[in-house]
């Protein structure tokens, strides 16, 4: 399950970035995980909870935005939703389709609550 290694990497990145912010706890983490990124968001949520135990992100709320895949036809320039890497243009039936969205994976933001608040 590669979602656990992804969750551990998210925690590591958050801890590294938060180190210079002073004492506090992470209360929320916002991720962008495209539907074509090859990441199961339900598994990632489960793994994140386990990976966060004993860290500044323990108990943090995980918010995941999942943008849909979008393809762009190289023949007729039609843009359309895709759910797989190999797609046929609905307008001209061409198979020359470039994926332009849906593969994203990044930490959008995280919120640090000051200790004692």
C-alpha positions as CSV (number, residue, x, y, z in Angstrom):
1,X,0.0,0.0,0.0
2,X,1.9,3.1,-1.2
3,X,-0.6,5.4,0.5
4,X,1.3,4.8,3.8
5,X,4.6,6.0,2.3
6,X,2.7,9.0,0.9
7,X,1.2,9.8,4.3
8,X,4.6,9.5,6.0
9,X,6.0,11.9,3.4
10,X,3.2,14.4,4.1
11,X,3.9,14.3,7.8
12,X,7.6,14.7,7.2
13,X,7.0,17.7,5.0
14,X,4.7,19.3,7.5
15,X,7.0,18.8,10.4
16,X,9.9,20.2,8.4
17,X,7.9,23.3,7.4
18,X,6.4,23.8,10.8
19,X,9.8,23.5,12.6
20,X,10.5,27.2,12.1
21,X,7.0,28.3,13.1
22,X,7.4,27.7,16.9
23,X,5.5,25.4,19.1
24,X,2.0,24.4,18.0
25,X,-0.1,21.6,16.7
26,X,-1.4,21.1,13.2
27,X,-5.2,21.2,13.2
28,X,-5.9,20.8,9.5
29,X,-4.1,19.6,6.3
30,X,-5.5,20.4,2.9
31,X,-4.4,18.2,0.0
32,X,-5.0,18.3,-3.8
33,X,-5.2,14.7,-5.1
34,X,-6.3,14.4,-8.8
35,X,-8.5,11.5,-9.7
36,X,-5.8,10.2,-12.1
37,X,-3.0,10.5,-9.6
38,X,-3.2,6.8,-8.7
39,X,-3.8,7.5,-5.0
40,X,-6.8,6.0,-3.2
41,X,-8.0,8.9,-1.0
42,X,-9.8,6.7,1.4
43,X,-6.7,4.7,2.1
44,X,-4.6,7.8,2.3
45,X,-7.0,9.2,4.9
46,X,-6.7,6.0,7.0
47,X,-2.9,6.0,6.6
48,X,-2.6,9.7,7.4
49,X,-4.3,9.1,10.8
50,X,-2.0,6.3,11.6
51,X,1.2,8.2,10.4
52,X,0.2,11.3,12.4
53,X,0.1,9.5,15.8
54,X,2.7,11.0,18.1
55,X,3.5,13.9,15.8
56,X,2.4,17.6,15.7
57,X,-0.3,16.5,13.2
58,X,-2.0,13.9,15.5
59,X,-5.7,14.5,15.3
60,X,-5.5,16.9,12.4
61,X,-8.4,17.1,10.0
62,X,-7.5,15.9,6.5
63,X,-9.3,17.7,3.7
64,X,-8.8,16.3,0.2
65,X,-9.9,18.0,-3.0
66,X,-10.1,15.6,-5.9
67,X,-10.1,17.4,-9.3
68,X,-11.6,15.4,-12.1
69,X,-9.3,14.3,-15.0
70,X,-9.5,16.5,-18.1
71,X,-8.3,15.6,-21.6
72,X,-7.5,17.9,-24.5
73,X,-7.8,16.5,-28.0
74,X,-4.7,17.3,-30.1
75,X,-6.8,17.1,-33.3
76,X,-9.8,19.3,-32.7
77,X,-8.8,21.1,-29.4
78,X,-11.9,19.7,-27.6
79,X,-11.6,19.6,-23.8
80,X,-13.5,16.9,-22.0
81,X,-13.6,14.9,-18.7
82,X,-11.6,11.7,-18.6
83,X,-11.5,8.9,-16.1
84,X,-8.6,7.0,-17.6
85,X,-5.3,7.8,-19.3
86,X,-6.4,6.4,-22.7
87,X,-9.4,8.3,-23.9
88,X,-11.2,8.9,-27.2
89,X,-12.3,12.4,-28.1
90,X,-16.1,12.6,-28.0
91,X,-16.1,15.2,-30.8
92,X,-13.8,13.7,-33.5
93,X,-13.1,10.2,-32.1
94,X,-9.3,10.9,-32.2
95,X,-7.1,9.0,-29.7
96,X,-4.5,11.8,-29.6
97,X,-5.6,13.1,-26.3
98,X,-3.4,14.9,-23.8
99,X,-4.2,14.7,-20.1
100,X,-4.2,18.3,-18.8
101,X,-5.7,17.9,-15.3
102,X,-6.3,15.2,-12.8
103,X,-2.8,14.0,-12.1
104,X,-2.1,16.6,-9.4
105,X,-0.8,15.8,-5.9
106,X,0.3,18.4,-3.5
107,X,-0.1,19.8,0.0
108,X,-2.2,22.9,-0.5
109,X,-2.0,24.2,3.1
110,X,-1.9,23.2,6.7
111,X,-3.0,25.1,9.8
112,X,-0.9,25.4,12.9
113,X,-2.7,26.2,16.2
114,X,-0.5,27.9,18.8
115,X,0.0,25.9,22.0
116,X,-2.4,26.9,24.8
117,X,-5.1,28.1,22.5
